[in-house]
Amino acid sequence: MGLVAEFAIPCAGLPLVDVAAAVPDATLEVAIQFNHGARPPFLVYATHDDHAPIERAFESSAFVDQSVLVGQAGETRRYQVRPAVDMEAQLGDHLDDLDDLRALATTEAIVERIRVTPTGWVQTGWFADRAAFDEFRTFWARNDCFTLRRLTRDGDPEPPGDGLTDRQREALRIAYEMGYFEVPRRASLDDVAAELGISASALSERLRRAQTRVIETTVASTWPPLPDGT
């Protein structure tokens, strides 16, 4: 079964990070037109109440050769950005192995969303299997540029984010606030169940499911360990 992952790539050398840093309160999302040669155009969806600072940041960015306003809807403008350099030149000083970066393009994965932040990129992607996901994870983690935010199974009915249902999240929150997870405990299972208006057995099952989900999207999502043991 496939996986859906959201992960941060904190790397200042990634394209347009300097633009996001110049206008940190703007929202920048990009799509890359990979079938357009060695320097594929970037489609940039920029949301801000004043686009003048964004356009000035485009002009001063070493990555941007030309930016063209294509359209606007509300506070979101769509730009086509033509790079001044290719990805290898842009990232050469920041990554150890550019051959492995090129190899990621053939991985059985679809990067669905790229959000540019002042410190790097946040990507959401679909991966055919765990091996495909681990290719991405291992490459970026080897370059100290990987933070997993969410990992779920393809077709999982649970909502995006931490993967918890509203009831599971509420149970964890109330249990935490009442001191159920403290050592020693300040509240019993019965106490928390009474606060939620459910039976102790129902609460126990809900907490187990919630804790399992948290482990799956945090601790278990980094297994097996990286080659260097981290």
Secondary structure, DSSP 8 states (H G I E B T S, - for coil): --EEEEEEE--TTSTTHHHHHHSTTSEEEEEE-TTS-SS--EEEEEE-S--HHHHHHHHH-TTEEEEEEEEEETTEEEEEEEESS-HHHHHTTT-S-HHHHHHGGGSSEEEEEEEEETTEEEEEEEESSHHHHHHHHHHHHHTT--EEEEEEETT--S-SSSS--HHHHHHHHHHHHHTTTSSS-SS-HHHHHHHHTS-HHHHHHHHHHHHHHHHHHTTGGG-S--TT--
